[in-house]
């Protein structure tokens, strides 16, 4: 009788999409962001800068809000002049003088479960 020798399954290749966040006032101030799309990368960058963009239904507007306000009684909130979430992200990053580069897609082996 033939002996069965198990063959370990191959790990699938995963696509990693990497964006570069760049400070436009100090080009050496840059770091990478792993995100599924450009809007997600922009949201992560804004969060890393200490803020988030929120949509308020009552006013049909986007606001820039401190993520962790120093004074919870008086958080800094800024009304954005944007009609879409994508435009709101662009408005915030333009004012902050940061940008997100075109993505680079890398192939990586998945993590071992062993």
C-alpha positions in Angstrom: 0.0 0.0 0.0 1.3 3.4 -0.9 2.2 5.7 1.9 0.4 9.1 1.9 2.7 12.1 2.3 0.8 15.3 3.0 1.9 18.3 0.9 1.6 21.5 2.8 -0.8 24.0 1.2 0.9 26.9 -0.6 0.4 30.3 0.8 -1.5 32.5 -1.4 0.1 35.8 -2.5 -1.6 38.8 -1.0 -1.6 42.3 -2.6 -0.5 45.1 -0.3 -1.4 48.6 -1.4 0.9 51.1 0.0 0.6 54.9 -0.1 3.2 57.5 0.8 2.1 60.4 3.1 4.2 63.5 2.5 4.4 66.7 4.4 4.5 69.4 1.7 6.4 71.8 3.9 9.1 69.3 4.9 9.6 66.8 2.2 11.7 64.6 4.5 8.7 64.2 6.7 7.0 61.2 5.1 5.8 57.7 6.0 3.9 54.8 4.4 0.2 53.9 4.9 -1.2 50.5 4.0 -4.8 51.0 2.8 -7.2 49.4 0.4 -7.9 52.7 -1.4 -6.9 56.3 -1.6 -9.8 57.6 0.6 -8.9 55.1 3.3 -5.3 56.3 3.1 -6.4 59.9 3.4 -8.6 59.1 6.4 -5.7 57.3 8.1 -3.4 60.3 7.5 -6.0 62.7 8.9 -6.4 60.5 12.0 -2.6 60.3 12.4 -2.6 64.1 12.4 -5.1 64.0 15.4 -8.4 64.6 13.6 -11.3 62.9 11.9 -13.9 64.0 9.4 -17.6 63.6 10.4 -20.8 64.0 8.5 -23.6 65.7 10.4 -27.1 64.7 9.0 -28.9 67.7 10.6 -26.8 70.2 8.7 -25.9 68.1 5.7 -22.3 69.1 6.2 -18.9 67.7 6.8 -16.9 68.8 9.9 -13.2 68.4 10.9 -13.2 67.3 14.5 -10.3 66.7 17.0 -10.0 63.0 17.6 -9.1 63.4 21.3 -9.9 67.0 22.3 -7.7 68.5 25.0 -10.8 70.1 26.5 -13.8 67.8 26.1 -16.2 70.6 26.9 -14.8 72.7 24.0 -13.6 70.4 21.2 -12.3 72.2 18.1 -14.8 71.7 15.3 -14.4 73.2 11.8 -17.1 73.3 9.2 -15.8 72.1 5.8 -16.9 73.6 2.5 -17.2 70.1 0.9 -20.1 68.3 -0.8 -18.6 64.8 -0.5 -16.4 62.9 1.8 -13.6 62.7 -0.8 -13.7 66.5 -1.2 -13.6 66.9 2.6 -10.5 64.8 2.9 -8.9 66.8 0.1 -9.8 70.1 1.7 -8.3 69.0 5.1 -5.1 67.7 3.6 -4.6 70.8 1.4 -5.0 73.0 4.5 -2.7 70.9 6.5 -0.2 70.8 3.6 0.0 67.0 3.4 -0.6 64.8 0.4 -1.0 61.1 -0.3 0.9 59.7 -3.3 -0.3 57.3 -6.0 -0.4 53.8 -4.6 2.2 51.1 -5.0 1.0 47.5 -5.1 3.3 44.8 -3.7 2.8 41.1 -3.6 3.5 39.4 -0.3 3.1 35.9 1.0 0.4 35.6 3.6 1.2 35.0 7.3 1.8 31.4 8.5 -0.9 30.1 10.7 1.6 27.7 12.3 
